[in-house]
């Protein structure tokens, strides 16, 4: 899962990652653009050093109502977004309170 942690300055400037980042290309796709807004497709293709290509495509982003996030994915994202703001311990407490409230409502 991509979170803001992947975009922190020390990560973006990590000398071990720069050669990998230099290999990434983002290319617009007219076929995909034509499917918007019903779908928001994307495709990732990885080409290995021996020339083999491996691709996968998704038509809706994770978190869309058609592909909802799991409780665990939501917890990871919540902590990634809120951890530096309110602290990881406070994030865990809020998640626990949310689950307790949800469980009471569902009972």
VOMAR-850532 format. One line per field, with one value per residue (C-alpha): x, y negated, z negated. Coordinates in Angstrom, 2 decimals, m for minus. Each point is the difference from the previous one (the first is absolute). Layout:
N
X c(X, ...)
Y c(Y, ...)
Z c(Z, ...)
***
This chain:
107
X c(0.00, 1.28, m0.08, 1.56, 2.96, 1.21, 0.26, 1.98, 3.08, 2.48, m1.71, m0.15, 3.68, 1.08, 3.00, m0.94, m3.44, 0.99, 1.15, m3.37, m1.94, 1.93, m1.48, m3.62, m1.96, m3.55, m1.80, m3.48, m2.34, m2.83, m1.96, 0.06, m0.88, m3.10, m1.24, 0.02, m2.03, m1.72, 3.38, 3.42, 2.19, 3.71, 2.56, 3.41, 2.50, 3.32, 2.67, 2.76, 3.66, m0.50, m2.72, m3.06, m3.03, m2.52, m3.16, m3.02, m2.97, m2.64, m3.11, m0.89, 2.39, 0.24, m2.39, m2.64, m3.40, 0.47, 3.30, m0.23, 2.93, 0.09, m0.05, 3.74, 0.73, m2.02, 1.92, 3.36, m1.04, m1.47, 3.21, 2.15, m1.99, m0.56, 3.05, 2.20, m2.88, m1.45, 2.43, m0.28, m1.28, m2.83, m0.83, m0.30, m2.24, m2.27, m0.20, m0.96, m2.70, m1.34, m0.20, m1.74, m2.52, m0.61, m0.45, m2.55, m1.94, m0.08, m1.15)
Y c(0.00, m3.44, m2.42, m3.43, 1.82, 0.93, m3.72, m1.23, m1.95, 2.55, 2.75, m1.99, m0.92, 3.55, 0.74, 3.70, m0.83, m2.65, 2.53, 1.76, m3.28, m0.91, 3.10, m1.00, m1.51, m1.32, 0.11, m1.34, 2.50, m1.28, 3.24, m0.42, m3.69, 0.89, 2.26, m2.84, m0.74, 3.40, 1.61, m1.32, 2.68, 0.32, 2.53, 0.79, 1.76, 1.22, 0.95, 2.16, m0.20, 2.99, m1.88, 1.82, m2.16, 0.56, m2.15, m0.41, m2.31, m1.30, m1.90, m1.56, m1.20, 1.71, m1.73, m0.56, 1.39, 2.64, 1.09, m1.02, 0.05, 2.64, m0.98, 0.75, m2.17, m2.86, 0.33, m0.12, m3.06, m1.76, 0.50, m1.05, m3.21, m0.79, 1.44, m3.07, m2.30, 1.60, 2.86, 3.70, 0.86, m2.52, 1.44, 3.47, m1.35, m1.72, 3.15, 2.00, m2.55, 0.10, 3.80, m0.01, m2.60, 1.93, 3.27, m1.61, m1.45, 3.38, 1.84)
Z c(0.00, 0.89, m2.91, m0.60, m1.58, 3.50, 0.85, m2.99, 1.02, m1.36, 1.99, 3.23, m0.36, m0.96, 2.23, 0.12, 1.46, 2.55, 2.66, m0.34, 0.18, 3.16, 1.69, m0.64, 2.88, m0.16, 3.33, 0.80, 1.63, 2.24, m0.39, m3.79, 0.23, 2.03, m2.81, m2.54, m2.15, m0.06, m0.54, m1.05, 1.53, m0.42, 1.13, m1.38, 2.23, m1.31, 2.51, m1.42, 0.98, 2.30, 1.92, m1.37, m0.75, m2.78, m0.09, m2.18, 0.38, m2.38, 1.07, m3.35, m2.69, m3.36, m2.38, 2.68, m1.05, 2.71, m1.60, m3.66, m2.39, m2.72, m3.68, m0.17, 3.05, m1.50, m3.29, 1.81, 2.01, m3.04, m1.98, 2.97, 0.41, m3.69, m1.71, 0.45, m0.95, m3.15, m0.61, 0.76, m3.49, 0.33, 3.45, m1.54, m2.79, 2.52, 2.11, m3.10, m0.90, 3.54, m0.05, m3.38, 1.21, 3.22, m1.89, m2.36, 2.93, 1.74, m3.15)
***
